[in-house]
Amino acid sequence: MDNKKDEDLWDENILGEESFGKFYTGNGFTALNYIIQKEPEALGSIKIKDEKNKSYTVTEFLDTAKKWKIILDN
């Protein structure tokens, strides 16, 4: 979110990892899903970063993720 710095990131808020067309979700994916359902007004302040530090909006991420098979980490 806007008020977070890169050094505030940790394993617990990682959305997941893509491998061979599958997306293995992490705890960050659960948090994003909660925000989408319960606090959609906050979506505009969310930045998603990849391993190369490239930023994506939620819409850009979801446009990419729709190509993958989502594997929930339950």
N, CA, C and O atoms as a Tinker XYZ file with bonds, in Angstrom:
   296  protein
     1  N      0.844000   -1.164000    0.000000    73     2
     2  CA     0.000000    0.000000    0.000000    64     1     3
     3  C      0.895000    1.235000    0.000000    63     2     4     5
     4  O      2.107000    1.135000    0.195000    81     3
     5  N      0.299000    2.377000   -0.216000    73     3     6
     6  CA     1.068000    3.611000   -0.371000    64     5     7
     7  C      1.971000    3.927000    0.811000    63     6     8     9
     8  O      3.050000    4.491000    0.625000    81     7
     9  N      1.557000    3.579000    2.013000    73     7    10
    10  CA     2.326000    3.946000    3.194000    64     9    11
    11  C      3.425000    2.937000    3.540000    63    10    12    13
    12  O      4.090000    3.097000    4.564000    81    11
    13  N      3.634000    1.916000    2.727000    73    11    14
    14  CA     4.645000    0.888000    2.988000    64    13    15
    15  C      5.886000    1.149000    2.155000    63    14    16    17
    16  O      5.806000    1.641000    1.029000    81    15
    17  N      7.034000    0.813000    2.726000    73    15    18
    18  CA     8.310000    0.914000    2.025000    64    17    19
    19  C      8.775000   -0.482000    1.658000    63    18    20    21
    20  O      8.310000   -1.463000    2.238000    81    19
    21  N      9.693000   -0.582000    0.699000    73    19    22
    22  CA    10.197000   -1.889000    0.289000    64    21    23
    23  C     10.735000   -2.689000    1.462000    63    22    24    25
    24  O     10.583000   -3.910000    1.501000    81    23
    25  N     11.366000   -2.012000    2.422000    73    23    26
    26  CA    11.928000   -2.736000    3.556000    64    25    27
    27  C     10.847000   -3.260000    4.507000    63    26    28    29
    28  O     11.151000   -4.030000    5.419000    81    27
    29  N      9.584000   -2.850000    4.304000    73    27    30
    30  CA     8.478000   -3.358000    5.108000    64    29    31
    31  C      7.956000   -4.693000    4.588000    63    30    32    33
    32  O      7.140000   -5.340000    5.245000    81    31
    33  N      8.422000   -5.105000    3.418000    73    31    34
    34  CA     7.928000   -6.339000    2.807000    64    33    35
    35  C      8.597000   -7.550000    3.441000    63    34    36    37
    36  O      9.772000   -7.498000    3.806000    81    35
    37  N      7.856000   -8.624000    3.570000    73    35    38
    38  CA     8.405000   -9.862000    4.111000    64    37    39
    39  C      7.649000  -11.028000    3.495000    63    38    40    41
    40  O      6.677000  -10.830000    2.765000    81    39
    41  N      8.090000  -12.227000    3.784000    73    39    42
    42  CA     7.513000  -13.423000    3.184000    64    41    43
    43  C      6.016000  -13.553000    3.399000    63    42    44    45
    44  O      5.327000  -14.135000    2.562000    81    43
    45  N      5.506000  -13.037000    4.475000    73    43    46
    46  CA     4.091000  -13.188000    4.792000    64    45    47
    47  C      3.170000  -12.397000    3.865000    63    46    48    49
    48  O      1.973000  -12.680000    3.821000    81    47
    49  N      3.684000  -11.418000    3.124000    73    47    50
    50  CA     2.792000  -10.680000    2.239000    64    49    51
    51  C      3.108000  -10.915000    0.765000    63    50    52    53
    52  O      2.720000  -10.118000   -0.089000    81    51
    53  N      3.800000  -11.990000    0.467000    73    51    54
    54  CA     4.062000  -12.354000   -0.924000    64    53    55
    55  C      2.787000  -12.939000   -1.529000    63    54    56    57
    56  O      2.163000  -13.830000   -0.954000    81    55
    57  N      2.413000  -12.420000   -2.702000    73    55    58
    58  CA     1.206000  -12.916000   -3.364000    64    57    59
    59  C      1.342000  -14.374000   -3.761000    63    58    60    61
    60  O      0.397000  -15.150000   -3.618000    81    59
    61  N      2.504000  -14.747000   -4.257000    73    59    62
    62  CA     2.728000  -16.117000   -4.685000    64    61    63
    63  C      3.836000  -16.180000   -5.706000    63    62    64    65
    64  O      4.562000  -15.211000   -5.930000    81    63
    65  N      3.952000  -17.349000   -6.325000    73    63    66
    66  CA     4.983000  -17.556000   -7.330000    64    65    67
    67  C      4.403000  -18.283000   -8.532000    63    66    68    69
    68  O      3.611000  -19.215000   -8.395000    81    67
    69  N      4.817000  -17.835000   -9.716000    73    67    70
    70  CA     4.374000  -18.468000  -10.963000    64    69    71
    71  C      5.444000  -19.428000  -11.442000    63    70    72    73
    72  O      6.636000  -19.121000  -11.414000    81    71
    73  N      5.000000  -20.595000  -11.882000    73    71    74
    74  CA     5.908000  -21.585000  -12.447000    64    73    75
    75  C      5.135000  -22.445000  -13.440000    63    74    76    77
    76  O      4.128000  -23.060000  -13.087000    81    75
    77  N      5.607000  -22.486000  -14.681000    73    75    78
    78  CA     5.022000  -23.328000  -15.723000    64    77    79
    79  C      3.512000  -23.134000  -15.864000    63    78    80    81
    80  O      2.757000  -24.099000  -15.986000    81    79
    81  N      3.086000  -21.865000  -15.844000    73    79    82
    82  CA     1.677000  -21.565000  -16.073000    64    81    83
    83  C      0.779000  -21.756000  -14.857000    63    82    84    85
    84  O     -0.443000  -21.649000  -14.963000    81    83
    85  N      1.375000  -22.036000  -13.709000    73    83    86
    86  CA     0.606000  -22.174000  -12.478000    64    85    87
    87  C      1.058000  -21.092000  -11.508000    63    86    88    89
    88  O      2.236000  -20.737000  -11.462000    81    87
    89  N      0.113000  -20.575000  -10.738000    73    87    90
    90  CA     0.416000  -19.563000   -9.742000    64    89    91
    91  C      0.119000  -20.147000   -8.372000    63    90    92    93
    92  O     -1.031000  -20.430000   -8.034000    81    91
    93  N      1.173000  -20.321000   -7.593000    73    91    94
    94  CA     1.067000  -20.879000   -6.246000    64    93    95
    95  C      0.919000  -19.716000   -5.264000    63    94    96    97
    96  O      1.848000  -18.932000   -5.072000    81    95
    97  N     -0.243000  -19.617000   -4.656000    73    95    98
    98  CA    -0.557000  -18.459000   -3.831000    64    97    99
    99  C      0.160000  -18.480000   -2.485000    63    98   100   101
   100  O      0.494000  -19.535000   -1.946000    81    99
   101  N      0.380000  -17.289000   -1.968000    73    99   102
   102  CA     0.925000  -17.095000   -0.626000    64   101   103
   103  C     -0.067000  -16.311000    0.207000    63   102   104   105
   104  O     -1.195000  -16.064000   -0.221000    81   103
   105  N      0.357000  -15.921000    1.394000    73   103   106
   106  CA    -0.534000  -15.194000    2.305000    64   105   107
   107  C     -0.964000  -13.840000    1.749000    63   106   108   109
   108  O     -2.055000  -13.364000    2.062000    81   107
   109  N     -0.132000  -13.224000    0.938000    73   107   110
   110  CA    -0.490000  -11.948000    0.342000    64   109   111
   111  C     -1.682000  -12.058000   -0.598000    63   110   112   113
   112  O     -2.452000  -11.108000   -0.734000    81   111
   113  N     -1.840000  -13.202000   -1.245000    73   111   114
   114  CA    -2.973000  -13.433000   -2.140000    64   113   115
   115  C     -4.266000  -13.466000   -1.334000    63   114   116   117
   116  O     -5.289000  -12.935000   -1.766000    81   115
   117  N     -4.214000  -14.093000   -0.162000    73   115   118
   118  CA    -5.374000  -14.128000    0.725000    64   117   119
   119  C     -5.730000  -12.710000    1.165000    63   118   120   121
   120  O     -6.904000  -12.341000    1.194000    81   119
   121  N     -4.716000  -11.920000    1.505000    73   119   122
   122  CA    -4.947000  -10.535000    1.911000    64   121   123
   123  C     -5.540000   -9.719000    0.763000    63   122   124   125
   124  O     -6.471000   -8.941000    0.973000    81   123
   125  N     -5.008000   -9.890000   -0.441000    73   123   126
   126  CA    -5.532000   -9.169000   -1.604000    64   125   127
   127  C     -6.993000   -9.546000   -1.852000    63   126   128   129
   128  O     -7.822000   -8.677000   -2.123000    81   127
   129  N     -7.304000  -10.813000   -1.761000    73   127   130
   130  CA    -8.679000  -11.271000   -1.950000    64   129   131
   131  C     -9.605000  -10.633000   -0.913000    63   130   132   133
   132  O    -10.720000  -10.231000   -1.243000    81   131
   133  N     -9.154000  -10.542000    0.321000    73   131   134
   134  CA    -9.940000   -9.894000    1.376000    64   133   135
   135  C    -10.190000   -8.421000    1.038000    63   134   136   137
   136  O    -11.310000   -7.927000    1.168000    81   135
   137  N     -9.143000   -7.735000    0.606000    73   135   138
   138  CA    -9.284000   -6.312000    0.263000    64   137   139
   139  C    -10.264000   -6.139000   -0.894000    63   138   140   141
   140  O    -11.099000   -5.235000   -0.868000    81   139
   141  N    -10.170000   -6.988000   -1.899000    73   139   142
   142  CA   -11.084000   -6.920000   -3.046000    64   141   143
   143  C    -12.531000   -7.061000   -2.576000    63   142   144   145
   144  O    -13.412000   -6.333000   -3.035000    81   143
   145  N    -12.770000   -7.999000   -1.659000    73   143   146
   146  CA   -14.138000   -8.270000   -1.206000    64   145   147
   147  C    -14.641000   -7.299000   -0.146000    63   146   148   149
   148  O    -15.811000   -6.917000   -0.166000    81   147
   149  N    -13.767000   -6.892000    0.788000    73   147   150
   150  CA   -14.225000   -6.129000    1.951000    64   149   151
   151  C    -13.841000   -4.655000    1.953000    63   150   152   153
   152  O    -14.520000   -3.844000    2.583000    81   151
   153  N    -12.763000   -4.294000    1.257000    73   151   154
   154  CA   -12.299000   -2.905000    1.262000    64   153   155
   155  C    -11.873000   -2.456000   -0.138000    63   154   156   157
   156  O    -10.741000   -2.009000   -0.322000    81   155
   157  N    -12.761000   -2.570000   -1.120000    73   155   158
   158  CA   -12.371000   -2.267000   -2.502000    64   157   159
   159  C    -11.895000   -0.832000   -2.709000    63   158   160   161
   160  O    -11.165000   -0.555000   -3.660000    81   159
   161  N    -12.298000    0.074000   -1.835000    73   159   162
   162  CA   -11.840000    1.458000   -1.969000    64   161   163
   163  C    -10.330000    1.585000   -1.754000    63   162   164   165
   164  O     -9.741000    2.590000   -2.152000    81   163
   165  N     -9.699000    0.601000   -1.142000    73   163   166
   166  CA    -8.253000    0.625000   -0.891000    64   165   167
   167  C     -7.439000    0.124000   -2.086000    63   166   168   169
   168  O     -6.215000    0.258000   -2.092000    81   167
   169  N     -8.086000   -0.441000   -3.080000    73   167   170
   170  CA    -7.363000   -1.048000   -4.208000    64   169   171
   171  C     -6.497000   -0.053000   -4.967000    63   170   172   173
   172  O     -5.448000   -0.430000   -5.489000    81   171
   173  N     -6.903000    1.187000   -5.038000    73   171   174
   174  CA    -6.137000    2.196000   -5.765000    64   173   175
   175  C     -4.799000    2.513000   -5.132000    63   174   176   177
   176  O     -3.915000    3.055000   -5.795000    81   175
   177  N     -4.633000    2.183000   -3.858000    73   175   178
   178  CA    -3.377000    2.494000   -3.183000    64   177   179
   179  C     -2.434000    1.298000   -3.099000    63   178   180   181
   180  O     -1.369000    1.387000   -2.487000    81   179
   181  N     -2.819000    0.186000   -3.707000    73   179   182
   182  CA    -1.988000   -1.023000   -3.658000    64   181   183
   183  C     -1.028000   -1.053000   -4.842000    63   182   184   185
   184  O     -1.413000   -0.815000   -5.986000    81   183
   185  N      0.235000   -1.352000   -4.533000    73   183   186
   186  CA     1.237000   -1.582000   -5.574000    64   185   187
   187  C      1.729000   -3.013000   -5.426000    63   186   188   189
   188  O      2.025000   -3.465000   -4.319000    81   187
   189  N      1.811000   -3.708000   -6.519000    73   187   190
   190  CA     2.323000   -5.075000   -6.521000    64   189   191
   191  C      3.668000   -5.044000   -7.218000    63   190   192   193
   192  O      3.794000   -4.496000   -8.313000    81   191
   193  N      4.667000   -5.628000   -6.590000    73   191   194
   194  CA     6.012000   -5.627000   -7.155000    64   193   195
   195  C      6.452000   -7.051000   -7.447000    63   194   196   197
   196  O      6.162000   -7.975000   -6.687000    81   195
   197  N      7.159000   -7.214000   -8.563000    73   195   198
   198  CA     7.702000   -8.527000   -8.877000    64   197   199
   199  C      9.134000   -8.643000   -8.366000    63   198   200   201
   200  O      9.655000   -7.724000   -7.735000    81   199
   201  N      9.760000   -9.778000   -8.644000    73   199   202
   202  CA    11.111000  -10.031000   -8.133000    64   201   203
   203  C     12.155000   -9.077000   -8.715000    63   202   204   205
   204  O     13.267000   -8.979000   -8.195000    81   203
   205  N     11.801000   -8.377000   -9.789000    73   203   206
   206  CA    12.707000   -7.397000  -10.396000    64   205   207
   207  C     12.353000   -5.972000   -9.974000    63   206   208   209
   208  O     12.868000   -5.002000  -10.531000    81   207
   209  N     11.470000   -5.861000   -8.984000    73   207   210
   210  CA    11.042000   -4.581000   -8.421000    64   209   211
   211  C     10.170000   -3.760000   -9.372000    63   210   212   213
   212  O     10.013000   -2.555000   -9.177000    81   211
   213  N      9.605000   -4.396000  -10.391000    73   211   214
   214  CA     8.672000   -3.718000  -11.291000    64   213   215
   215  C      7.305000   -3.645000  -10.611000    63   214   216   217
   216  O      6.828000   -4.637000  -10.060000    81   215
   217  N      6.684000   -2.477000  -10.650000    73   215   218
   218  CA     5.383000   -2.272000  -10.005000    64   217   219
   219  C      4.234000   -2.530000  -10.970000    63   218   220   221
   220  O      4.328000   -2.265000  -12.169000    81   219
   221  N      3.152000   -3.053000  -10.415000    73   219   222
   222  CA     1.922000   -3.329000  -11.153000    64   221   223
   223  C      0.746000   -2.806000  -10.340000    63   222   224   225
   224  O      0.783000   -2.798000   -9.109000    81   223
   225  N     -0.286000   -2.374000  -11.033000    73   223   226
   226  CA    -1.545000   -2.090000  -10.343000    64   225   227
   227  C     -2.240000   -3.429000  -10.124000    63   226   228   229
   228  O     -1.832000   -4.447000  -10.684000    81   227
   229  N     -3.278000   -3.422000   -9.319000    73   227   230
   230  CA    -4.043000   -4.650000   -9.096000    64   229   231
   231  C     -4.616000   -5.149000  -10.424000    63   230   232   233
   232  O     -4.587000   -6.347000  -10.705000    81   231
   233  N     -5.131000   -4.233000  -11.232000    73   231   234
   234  CA    -5.700000   -4.611000  -12.528000    64   233   235
   235  C     -4.653000   -5.240000  -13.434000    63   234   236   237
   236  O     -4.919000   -6.253000  -14.081000    81   235
   237  N     -3.463000   -4.647000  -13.486000    73   235   238
   238  CA    -2.393000   -5.206000  -14.315000    64   237   239
   239  C     -2.001000   -6.603000  -13.828000    63   238   240   241
   240  O     -1.775000   -7.503000  -14.637000    81   239
   241  N     -1.920000   -6.781000  -12.521000    73   239   242
   242  CA    -1.588000   -8.096000  -11.975000    64   241   243
   243  C     -2.667000   -9.116000  -12.331000    63   242   244   245
   244  O     -2.355000  -10.218000  -12.782000    81   243
   245  N     -3.932000   -8.753000  -12.130000    73   243   246
   246  CA    -5.017000   -9.692000  -12.410000    64   245   247
   247  C     -5.114000  -10.020000  -13.894000    63   246   248   249
   248  O     -5.464000  -11.144000  -14.252000    81   247
   249  N     -4.809000   -9.058000  -14.766000    73   247   250
   250  CA    -4.788000   -9.337000  -16.202000    64   249   251
   251  C     -3.730000  -10.381000  -16.541000    63   250   252   253
   252  O     -3.935000  -11.212000  -17.425000    81   251
   253  N     -2.610000  -10.339000  -15.845000    73   251   254
   254  CA    -1.553000  -11.329000  -16.044000    64   253   255
   255  C     -1.940000  -12.661000  -15.410000    63   254   256   257
   256  O     -1.757000  -13.717000  -16.016000    81   255
   257  N     -2.472000  -12.612000  -14.192000    73   255   258
   258  CA    -2.795000  -13.826000  -13.435000    64   257   259
   259  C     -3.908000  -14.639000  -14.079000    63   258   260   261
   260  O     -3.982000  -15.850000  -13.867000    81   259
   261  N     -4.773000  -14.006000  -14.858000    73   259   262
   262  CA    -5.893000  -14.762000  -15.449000    64   261   263
   263  C     -5.401000  -15.797000  -16.457000    63   262   264   265
   264  O     -6.160000  -16.682000  -16.851000    81   263
   265  N     -4.158000  -15.699000  -16.871000    73   263   266
   266  CA    -3.571000  -16.671000  -17.804000    64   265   267
   267  C     -3.076000  -17.926000  -17.080000    63   266   268   269
   268  O     -2.801000  -18.946000  -17.712000    81   267
   269  N     -2.966000  -17.844000  -15.762000    73   267   270
   270  CA    -2.395000  -18.936000  -14.985000    64   269   271
   271  C     -3.480000  -19.765000  -14.293000    63   270   272   273
   272  O     -4.586000  -19.287000  -14.040000    81   271
   273  N     -3.138000  -20.999000  -13.999000    73   271   274
   274  CA    -3.989000  -21.831000  -13.150000    64   273   275
   275  C     -3.598000  -21.468000  -11.716000    63   274   276   277
   276  O     -2.428000  -21.565000  -11.343000    81   275
   277  N     -4.581000  -21.050000  -10.915000    73   275   278
   278  CA    -4.313000  -20.613000   -9.547000    64   277   279
   279  C     -4.334000  -21.841000   -8.623000    63   278   280   281
   280  O     -5.306000  -22.594000   -8.582000    81   279
   281  N     -3.238000  -22.015000   -7.892000    73   279   282
   282  CA    -3.126000  -23.106000   -6.929000    64   281   283
   283  C     -3.158000  -22.477000   -5.539000    63   282   284   285
   284  O     -2.213000  -21.805000   -5.125000    81   283
   285  N     -4.259000  -22.706000   -4.826000    73   283   286
   286  CA    -4.407000  -22.107000   -3.502000    64   285   287
   287  C     -3.561000  -22.854000   -2.488000    63   286   288   289
   288  O     -3.519000  -24.084000   -2.474000    81   287
   289  N     -2.892000  -22.094000   -1.645000    73   287   290
   290  CA    -2.026000  -22.642000   -0.610000    64   289   291
   291  C     -2.820000  -22.756000    0.672000    63   290   292   293
   292  O     -2.777000  -21.865000    1.520000    81   291
   293  N     -3.552000  -23.861000    0.815000    73   291   294
   294  CA    -4.407000  -24.059000    2.007000    64   293   295
   295  C     -3.745000  -25.014000    2.960000    63   294   296
   296  O     -4.297000  -25.312000    4.019000    81   295
